[in-house]
Amino acid sequence: MLKAYWVNEFKDLPVIPECKRWILGGKTTLEQQILFKLLNGQPITKDEERLFNESIEFYSTVTLQLSNTKLQSFTEEERFEYFGYVNYVFSHLMLLSNNVTCWNICRVVKNKSVLGEEKSIPHVSLLSYPSKEIVKRIGQYNRANSPDYNVFYGAQTVNAALLETKPAIGDLITVSVWGNTNPEMEILSYPINHGKEAIMINADVRKGYTAFQAIKKKNHPLLMKMMEIIFDFLGEEFSKQAHHHLDYFFSAFYSQRIFENVDIPDWNYEAIIYPSVQNKFKYENLAIKPEVFDKRFRIRKIMEMVVDESYYDLDLPLSDLLSISYIKPRYIREPSKLNADNSIEW
């Protein structure tokens, strides 16, 4: 993700307002300075109010246009310029948090996608998250990571994980269940609560959205208006169906901003929690920083199986952690031994 490249204008998109541009010789923008005042309950001048309203109008216009942009139609040079422009649009992070209790988390891998052939997984590390080298080699965006950033993606149940990956009939797959070594210690997550469809379907998302509406009454209306525009944009980006890996660009871009937050260093986000598109928003997924995952989670259960039948179009219950309802496995086998070095014997 580009970090030090700033483009003031791109094609027919609105020009970056003066108040959003870096102050010469400084490390902030006028918008950021006003934002910090509002966050700390400090009064602002009429001129600052005017400038902040210009920013709000800019966000309202640009987010609508960005959501309709087709990056795959750009040349490589245009894409580079566009990334620099987007870098300037979202030059700072809007802070929001939710402390999550997570006892277990599930993941499904298609063995061939990991090993290049249909054979058993030889090591636990291959069930967690890909290395940065692998992510860079693949060179694709995902819901919460760019081509140069890796995360652990986990689902709440095995069924939810199956719906995320939708292995085909005949695929050899491995299910892993990971346990939190200290579930009483909550995970500091960045919640995505503003997707319209997710709000209607998912009670937890709706609860988060309702909580945000409640705090609007306690903060400056200009601050909350700006935040809501950006959160609405993020909610739709995290909730949309992707038909090309570049459709994930904005959710991946902002995810990296979240994980690399430097605006307020004390807010060291450990995960992003977002409604699952593949699960029709009924459940949420966690994208967890690799170093946090390594520290907090250990393998609890491993199951290998071949998919004989699949029922992904059915609306089945997902609540039980280990239930397998969305596929009919040809067999289910567990390792004969898990060695101290985390190598797997089948």
Summary of the structure (lengths in Angstrom):
residues: 346
radius of gyration: 21.7
end to end distance: 39.6
largest distance: 71.0
contacts: 1045
relative contact order: 0.16
helix: 40%
strand: 20%
